[in-house]
Each structure stands twice: as structure tokens, then as C-alpha cells.
Amino acid sequence: MTRRPFAPKVIAANDLFDGEAVWLTADDAWTRDMGQAELIEDEAIADDRLLFASAQANVVVGAYLVDAK
């Protein structure tokens, strides 16, 4: 079975307090501006960053990876 190449990703979640969509930046902050999201181009880094984001339960809920360009 052939693996598909890893597609670049960003991490999205919902703000814990108002439910608005937010994106994780390269400096570990959450932003409402998708253009400031960290573009992740390595699968292992994406997995690590998603674990970091998921651990932010006092700030966001439902962190997930989203395909991006």
C-alpha cells in the first residue's frame, strides 16, 4: 500500500469562551486570523503540534488538523 504524501496543515480549534474559530500560530498563540496560522509541512511536527494544541483545554476545545496551502 502506498502512502499519500503529507499535505500541509494548520491547526484549528474553537475558543473555549465564545466558540469562535481560532488557529494556532508558530509562537504558540491562538489567533482569529487564519492568515497568521502556522503552516505545518511535516507530519511528525503536525502530530506534536496537535498534541500541544489539544493540551490547551483551558483555552480551546476540539483542536484538529486542517489541510492548507
Protein Blocks (a to p, Z undefined) as FASTA:
>chain_A
ZZddddddddddddfklopacdddfkopacfblklpccdfbfklmmmmmmmmmmmmmmbg
hiacdddZZ
